[in-house]
Amino acid sequence: MANMSLKKNEMPVQAADVRNKNFQEVALGYTRETALDEASRCLNCKKPMCIEGCPVGINIPGFIEKIRQEDFEGAYDVISISSSLPAVCGRVCPQEKQCESRCVRGVKGDPVGIGRLERFVADLHNANKSTENLTPKQPTGKRVAIVGSGPSGLTCAGDLAKKGYQVTVFEALHTAGGVLVYGIPEFRLPKDIVKGEIEGLKNLGVKFETNVVIGKSITVDELFENGFEAVFIGSGAGLPRFMNIPGENLKGVYSANEFLTRINLMKAYREVNDTPVMRAKKVAVIGGGNVAMDACRCAKRLGAEEVYIVYRRSLDELPARKEEVEHAMEEGIIFKLLNNPVEILGDDTKSVCGMKCIEMELGEPDASGRRSPVEKAGSEFVLDVDCVIMAIGTSPNPLIKSTTEGLEINRKGGIVVNEDGLTSRNNVYAGGDAVTGAATVILAMGAGKTAAAAIDKELSK
């Protein structure tokens, strides 16, 4: 019998005043009973719009129906047809802007908790899985190189391995996972989850080579010379942007990339680790996206007494996920909205001792549809901080484009591709942040999936 409650089942979480002092996962996951109750809210629509909202096309009513039947492994199988990273997506995918935004239950109440159900299914599978449940097709004998082990690369690798291709993933860092391990904090995405997903790909036959910088250790052209018949570039967007205001070179100014990499990949929050990271008392994080939320919440967990989000627009324009913003507020993050930095101030030791800001007001909408912020004359003030973290976006890594002839690049540094992910080079494909600039995990996965299908079509001729 359908559950016609207008409210979705709440996700249990750690108490805010407890979790803001540790790096354990905030959201605790649905129980079996809660998952069954939430699944019964799905109406199993004849024309499920939720599927159209999913960048990788998961059969959402199909897997939810399996949950209702208490066939949880069957639900996982349905998801796995379309997604190589269900435990990841169930945690970090912005379902509220994608599949759940199309759910008919959302018209007069809350949409079905699709992401929460996906996480439940994936976690249950991972807790009970064997290493023998992934079987690739008959080997094709053809080799494909994947550059980068982030979500687009892992998805492309998984889809091709399932079709029998010999896939090798090249990762510049010492640990595979890309942004999933260096960018997203442990309290949002435990690294054991990522490790488990990668182990699943290894069971399919995917090979991983770490500490290999494509464009430096070996070039794209040399990959072809070494016998690879296609290359997928999923190298991400790891080049941080700055505001170009005075004081950005002072001690205590970080890019969010560096700050989060030290914490997430190098575990700098552990006292026993050698990786240094500043444990500041008063921190300002510039920006309003998910990365800014991750950085401010990490700073709080490192012991900062005051942590500010400084954002030049209002709360309505904040681009971060609603859930992440709410969690940050609950954890004591202070939101300085409609403010913009104009200078970072330093002391005699060249260290941060404050940040000069100016108040803003919203004017007419800009090209993106958001109202443009305008400075309020005479409203300057100094924010008392000793650390500043820039989280205003990233650009695609420049190394591959500078070492690969004939690769067309757009004005923002992204690799130009067609609808199949094919670049201006034959048999060279690209997707994810290397093409779009910083975006979401699920969109990167969709690009990897599209490219894998195109590679298979080309190499099967």
N, C-alpha and C positions, 0 to 999 in steps of 0.2 A: 504493500500500500504506500502511495506517495506521501512524503512528508511535505505539507504545504506551509510550513513555517516560513515567515518572511525573512527571518534572520539565519545566516549561516552559523554553523557551530564555531565557537571561538577557538582560536589556537592557544593552548596553554603555553605560558612563557615563564622564565625566571622573573622574580620580583626585581623591579628596576633598581632599587638600592642595593641589591645583591649583585646583579649581573654587571653593573657598571664598574665593578672592581675585579672582574674575572674575564677570561677569554673563552669560556665555555659557551656552547650554543644557546642562543636566547630562546628561540622557539623550540618547544619540546616534542611536537608532533602529535597527531591524532592517535587515540587508542582504537582498537578494533571496533568497539561499540560506537565511538564517535564517527568513525569512517563510514560504518554501515548506515548510521542515521543521516549523515550528510549526503551519501550516495542516493538515498531515497528521496532527496529533494530534486534530483534530476528528472525531467519530464520525458526524456528520450525522444526529443522532437523529431518529426519526420524530415524536416529540413534543418539540421543542426548548424546554426550560424557560428557556434563556438569553434567548429573545425576551421571555418574560413578565417577566424581570428588567430589561428595558431601558425606561426611561421614555418613549422615543420610538418604541419598537417596531421597531427595525432588524431586518431579516431576516438574522440573524447567520450561520446555517449557509449561507445563500445567497451571502453575500459571501465567506465563507471557501472555499466550493467553487469560486468563480471564481478565487481565488488559487491553489488547487491546480491549476486548469487553466491557470495563468499568464495569465489574462485579467484583468490588474490594472485596466484601465479599466472593464471590466465589473463588477468588484468595487466600484469607486467609484460606479458608476451605481446599484448595489443599495443601497449605504449612503445615497446622496443622495435616494432616494425618501422616506426617513424623517428624515434629518438635514441641516440646512443648514450645520452647522459640524463636519464630520468631523475635520479636522486639529486643532481645538480639543479636541473630546471625546476623541480618541485620547491627548491629553496630560493633561487635568485631570479627566476623569470618574472617579469612584470605582468602577471596574468590579468591584473585589473585593467590594463590598457589593451589587452589582446583577447584571449579566449573568453575570459569572464565578462569583458565589456560587451560581448555579443550574446551573452546568455539571456534567454527570455525571462528567467526568474528575476533578473536584475531590473526589469521594467517597474515592478511594484514592490521591490524589496531587495535583498542581497542576492547576487548571483550565486550559483553553486560554487563551493570552494574547490575548484578544479585543481589548482596548484597544491593545495593541502592534501587532496586525495592522491595526486601523483606522487608526492613525497611519501605518503603512507605506504603505497604499493611498493615503491622502490626500496624504502628502508626495510620493509618486511622481506622482500626478495633478497636483499643484500645480507640480511641476518641469517638466512637459511640456505643461501645458494651453494652449489657445488661448482667446481671449476670445469665441469664437463658439459655445461648446457649451451655452449656457444660453438657451433660447428660451421666452418666456412664451406662454401661450395667448392666444386672441383677446381683446383688451381688453374689459372689461365696461363701461367708462365710469364706474365707481363708485370713489369715493375713500375711503381709510382712512388715519387718522392713527395713528402709533405713537409713544408717549411713552417715550423711553429707548432707547438702542441697545446694551443689554446682551444676554445670551443669549436671554432671553424675547422681547424686542422684535425682535431679528434673526431669530429663528425664525419668529415671527408674520409679519414682513414678507416673508420668503422664501416661505413657504407661500402667502400671498395673492398675491404677485407672479406666482408660477407659475400661478395661476388667472386672471390677467388684470386684477387690481385695480391702480389707481393708488395706490401706497403712498408716503407721506412719513414719514420717521423724524425726530423732533425730539430733539436731544441737548443737554443743558445745558452740557456741557464743549466745548472747542474741537476735540476729537478723538472720532470715533465708536468705539464698542466697549464702553462701560460698564466694568463690573468687569474685563472681559478686558484692558483697557489700563491702568486705574488701580490695580487690586487685585492681579493675579497677576504676580509678577516675571518679568523677561525670561528668567531661567535655567530657569523652568518652562514658560513660554509666550512664545516670541519674538513681538514685536509685528508683525513682517512677516507672520506667520501670520494674525493677526487682520486686518491690512490686506488680505491676499489674499482672505480670506473676504468682507469687506465689498465689495471690488471685484467679486466674483462677484455679489453682490446688486445692485450698481449696473448690471451688465451685464443683469440681469433687468428693469431699469427702476425700481428702488427709488431714491427721492430722499432725500438726507440734508441736514438743516438743523441745523448746530451752533450753539452759543452761544445757544440758545433755551431759556429756563427756563419750562416750562409751569406756569401759576399765577402767573407774574410777567410774562414777556414777552407771553404770551397765555394765556387760560384755556381749559379744556376746552369750556365753552359757546361761546366764540368760534371754536373749531375747527369746531363744527357750523355756526355762522353763516357760516363761510368755505367751506362746501360739502362738508365731510367727512361721510360717512354713518355711520361707525362710528369709535370710538376705542379703542385698546388701551393700557392703562397698564402699562408695565414699567419703572417708575422706580427700582426697586431698594430697597435698605435702606442708605442712606448716613448715617444718624444714629448716631454712635458712642455706646456706653454706657460709663459710668465706674462705679467702685466706691463713690464718695461717701465716700472716706476722707480724712483730713487730708493736705495736701500735693499734691493733684492739680493745683493751679494753679501749681506751681513751674516755673521754666525747666528744660527737659529732660524734661518729661512730654508724651508724644504719645499721641494716639489712633492705633491701627494704620492707620486710614483715611488720616489726614493723612500719616503716615510713609511708607506705601506709595505714596500718590499722588505725593508729592514725588519718590520714587525711580523709580517705574514710568512715570508719565505725563510728569513734568517732567525726568526723567533727571538728578536731582541727584547721582548717583554720578559723573557726568562732570565733570572739573575745569573744563571750558570753559563749563558751564552756570551760569546766574545763580541758579537756585533753591537757596536755602540748606537744608541739612539738617545736623543735629548729627552730628559724627563722634566719638562718645563712646568712651571706653576700656573702660568696664564697663557693660553694658546688661542690664536685666531686662525680659523680655517676660512679661506676665501673661496667662495663658490656655493652652489646650491644643488648639485647633482648627487647621485648615489656615492660617488667617490668622496665628495666632501663629507657626506654623512659617515662613511666608513672611517675617514681620517679623524673627524672630531670625536667619534665614539672610542677609537683606539687611544687618542690622547687622554681622554677621561680615564680609561682603564690603566693608563700608565701613571696615574696619580695626580693629574693636573687639577688644581682647585677650581679654576674657572676656564671653560672652553666656550669660545664664541663661533658661531657661523655668521660670517659677514657676507651679505648678499645684496646686490644692488636693486633687486626687485622685491615685490611683496610675497607673502606666503602663497597666494593664489598662483603665482608664476613659478614657484619653486619646482624644478624639474625632477627632483628625487622622488622615489616611490613613497606614497602616502604612509605605508607601514613603517618605512625606515625613518621618516620624519617624526612620526609619533613615538617610535622607540627612542629616538635621540632626545626628544623633549622630556620624555619620562625619565631618562637617565641624567637629566640635569644640564643638558646643553643649552646655552643661552643664544637665542636667535636675534642677531642685530640686522633686521631687515631694512630695506630702503637705505642702505649705507654702502659706501664704496671707498676702498683705500686709495690714497693719493701719494703716500710716502711711508716707508718703513724707517723708523728712527733708530739710531745706534748710539751706544755709549763709547767711552774711551777705549774699550777693548774690542771695538768693532762688532759688538754683540747687540741683538735686538733689545731695545728698552721701551718700545712703544710703537704705535702705528697711527698715523694721521689719517682720518677719514672725513668724508663729506656726506651730508645727508642728501638723499635723492627723492624725487617725486616722479610719478609715472605720467608720461605724456602720451603721444599717439602711438598706435601699434607699429612695430617694425616689420621687416620682410617675413619674419617667422610667425607673425600674428600676435606676438606678445607686445604689450605696451612698453615703449622705449623709456628707460630711466633718464631723468634730467636732473642735473645738479641744482641744489638750492643754494643760492649765493649767500655767503657769510655763515654757513652752517658747519664749518670745520670743527673737529674736535679730535682729541688724542685718546686712543684706547690703550689702556695699560696692559701690555702683553710682553712676554719674553721669548715667544716663539710664533712664527708665522708659517702656515702651510698653504701652498698654492694648489688649489684644486679646480682650476678653470678650464680643464680640458687637455687633451693630448693630440698629437699628430702621428700619422703613420711613420714607422721607422724608415729612415732615409737610405740605409746601407744597401738594400737589395736594388732599389731603383738606380743607385749610382754605380752599381757594378754589373748591371744587366742591360746590354744594348738592345734597343728596339722596344723597350717597355714604356708604353705611353702613361704619363702621369698627369693628373689634373692640377689645377692651381692650388689646391689645398694639400697636395702631396700624396693623395690617394692613387692607387693603381686603377687605371681605367679598364673596365670589363664590359662584356656584352651581357645579355640576359641569362646566358649559360655560365657566366663566370670566366669566360675566355678572355685573356688579355690580347694585346696587339702582337704577341709572340705565339707561334704555333705550339700547341700542346702545353702551354703555360697558362694556368688558371689561377685565380686569386679570389679571396672572399674575406668577410669579416672586417675588422677594424682597419686592416691594411688597405681596404677599398673605401670604406665609408667614414673613416675616422672613428673615434670612440663611440660605441653604441652598446646594445645589450647582448648578453650571452646568447639568447635565443635567436636573435637576428643573425648573429655570426654562425650559429648552427645551421640555420636555414640556408645561408650562403654556401656552407660546406657541403650540405646535402645536394644543392643544385649543381655544384661543380662536380661532385662524385658521379651524378647521373650523366652529366655531359662527357666526362672522361671515359666512363664505361661505354657510352654510345660511340665515341670516337675510336677507342682502342679495339672495339668489337667489330669494326668494319673489315 
